[in-house]
Amino acid sequence: MCLAMLFWLTPIVYELASVPERFRLLILLGPMTPFIVAYEQIFYYRQWPDPAVWAIAFMHALGALVVGSLLFVAFEPQFTEQL
């Protein structure tokens, strides 16, 4: 259910421009949306993505790095037991 929701909230089968303006930021906050929009703008429209798309993609990547680092540090002592 959650995966299906994420699929339809990510503009894969529709363009971000077709989303009403008031919902566009909400759609852009999805975890894959800025990357999909950036690829679409680069390869389909042959233009650089907007700075807002870059900023949101950077924030998603930074958040994933922080969460991953915190999980790694928290579970590091157990890694040797698992190996």
C-alpha positions in Angstrom: 0.0 0.0 0.0 2.7 2.5 1.0 4.8 1.6 -2.0 1.9 2.1 -4.3 1.3 5.5 -2.7 4.9 6.5 -3.2 4.7 5.4 -6.9 1.7 7.6 -7.6 3.1 10.6 -5.6 6.3 10.4 -7.7 5.9 12.0 -11.1 6.8 9.0 -13.2 3.7 8.5 -15.3 2.8 12.2 -15.2 4.7 15.5 -15.4 5.2 17.7 -12.4 3.8 20.6 -14.4 0.5 18.9 -14.6 0.2 19.0 -10.8 -1.7 22.0 -9.4 0.7 24.7 -8.1 -0.6 24.4 -4.5 0.4 20.7 -4.4 3.7 20.9 -6.3 5.9 21.5 -3.2 4.2 18.6 -1.4 5.0 16.3 -4.4 8.5 17.6 -4.6 9.1 16.6 -0.9 8.7 12.9 -1.9 12.0 11.0 -1.6 12.4 10.2 -5.3 10.6 13.1 -6.9 13.6 15.6 -7.1 15.8 12.9 -8.8 13.0 11.9 -11.3 12.3 15.6 -12.1 16.0 16.3 -12.5 16.5 13.4 -14.9 13.4 14.4 -16.8 14.6 18.0 -17.2 18.1 16.9 -18.2 17.3 14.2 -20.7 13.8 15.1 -21.9 13.9 18.9 -22.0 17.7 19.2 -22.2 18.0 21.9 -19.6 19.4 22.1 -16.1 17.0 21.5 -13.2 15.8 24.4 -11.2 17.8 25.3 -8.1 14.9 24.2 -5.9 15.0 20.7 -7.3 18.8 20.6 -6.6 18.3 21.8 -3.1 15.6 19.3 -2.2 17.6 16.5 -3.8 20.6 17.6 -1.8 18.6 17.6 1.4 17.2 14.1 0.8 20.8 12.8 0.1 22.1 14.6 3.2 19.3 13.2 5.3 19.9 9.7 4.1 23.7 10.1 4.9 22.9 11.3 8.4 20.4 8.5 9.1 22.7 5.9 7.6 25.7 7.2 9.6 23.7 7.2 12.9 22.5 3.6 12.2 26.0 2.5 11.4 27.4 4.0 14.6 24.6 2.6 16.7 25.0 -1.0 15.4 28.7 -1.0 14.8 29.6 -3.2 17.8 27.2 -5.9 16.6 28.8 -6.1 13.1 31.6 -8.3 14.2 29.2 -10.7 15.8 27.3 -11.0 12.6 30.4 -11.7 10.5 
